Amino acid sequence: MAADPTPRTCPIEDYKTFSTAPAMTFFERMDGYQDRARPVLRSEEAGGYWVFTDYEAIHDGLHRTDLWSSSVVTPTEPNPPFKLIPLMLDPPEHTPWRHLLRGYFSPGRVRSMAGNQRRLAGEIIDDLAARGECNFVDDVARVFPSTVFLEIMGMPVTKLPEFLEWEGMILHSGEDRERVAAGVGLVIQYFMELIAERRAAPDPAAEDIVSTALHWKIDGQPVSDEDLLNCSLLLFMAGLDTVASQSSYAFWHLAAHPEDRARLVADPDHVPIVVEEILRAYPIVQTARKALKDEVFHGCPVKAGDMAVFPLSAAGRDESVHPGARRVDLDRDSTKNLSFGGGPHRCLGSHLARQELAVLLTEWHRRIPDYELAGEPTEHSGGVWALNELPLRWDV
């Protein structure tokens, strides 16, 4: 793919007007960015940053750890006062953490959870089926994957409402930095107490992350409590947010496209294809990086210290890679995607997320095959795109 040697500048006034335009979803806005500037555009917000809009540039950026550092979370904060582990670590520091965590999310371990996940999803859906309506985000999307996550972590499911409130404070408070900080403080305090409890009364048979993390070592040295807390905070945010957001977009699409829903209902074996195509068409994570050196990258004159965004939504909707990329096509020949990222930071929980999406789609449509939107949902942005609500209704 030829790189445009003259990246287009998108001034802050233009950028903000376009990105807040009414009656456009976040994905439609990203489509607009691609139409206006490829393979990169420039925003002057918060000192300026690059936004890459082509699959190839995003793929390469995620793999080029010699050029792009993962030490940032958003493109507007080049020197964050925190370190989420292992998300914000670069290789080789990142590598041993990856090794410590990957076993909890391996394909075999994830498959062993499938039966319990089907039971849980069925119970959640059965509890609301007779109502004929629900807010899918609050009633299903946030409850199902979060309950699964709490069991993996070894955290009490009875505290789920409180945990979800904290998660909302951290990830969905917009520019309210004080509320974000308060949420982080609550989560850190909780994990400090939980780690102390597990140390005081260890269970040798426990296999959850918190219990086993007390014995982690890197280069022969025990992992510090500070690093354990930073890792726990990251897992907390990812476990309670990402699959909830992804499943909400999946059901928004299916509620609005009965022809795709009908195919899924008629052939449940089609679920894995639906999952992959939904992931490709609706990627929710917008990944930020910081340049480590000067280099012309896909025609873009990058300087050391430059901030950049590699939106996975742009990669999934690149027409040069996926013809007709802006529509869901369940007969697509290839659904290869970067929706779980790429390179050494590719999502550790991808096997779990795929299974949770498949379980939820299967169990819901087994019980409620025909439903529709009961209102238009709204979205909120950040590092992860998400719906605020998804009102659905069906006949009972």
FENVEN-V588956 format. One line per field, one symbol per residue. ss: DSSP state (h for helix, s for strand, l for the rest). phi: phi as a letter, one per 30 degrees, with the letter a starting at -180 (. if undefined). A space follows every 10 residues. Layout:
BEGIN
ss=???
phi=???
END
This chain:
BEGIN
ss=lllllllsss lhhhhhhhhl lllllhhhhh hhhhhhllls ssslhhhlss ssllhhhhhh hhhllllssl llllllllll llllllllll llhhhhhhhh hhhhhlhhhh hhlhhhhhhh hhhhhhhhhl llssshhhhh hhhhhhhhhh hhhlllhhhh hhhhhhhhhh hlllllhhhh hhhhhhhhhh hhhhhhhhhh llllllllhh hhhlllssll ssllhhhhhh hhhhhhhhhh hhhhhhhhhh hhhhhhlhhh hhhhhhlhhh hhhhhhhhhh hlllssssss slllssslls ssllllssss shhhhhllll llllllllll llllllllll llhhhllllh hhhhhhhhhh hhhhhhhlll lsslllllss lllslsslll ssslll
phi=.dcddbeddc eedddddddc ddibdedddd ededdcabda bbccdhjjad bdbceddded ddcdddccdc dbcbdcbdbd dbbdcceccc ddddeddddd cdddbdeddd ddcddddddd dddddddced diaacedddb dddddddedd dddicdddce edddddeddd cbcicddddd dddedddddd dedddddddd bdceddcddd ddddcdbbhi cedddddddd dddddedddc bddedddddd dddddcbddd ddddddbedd eeddeddded dbdcccccbb dcadadchic ddcejdcacc ddddddcddd cbeiddbdbd cddbceacdc iaidceedcd dddddddddd ddddddcbdb aadclddcbb ckdbdacdab dbbadb
END
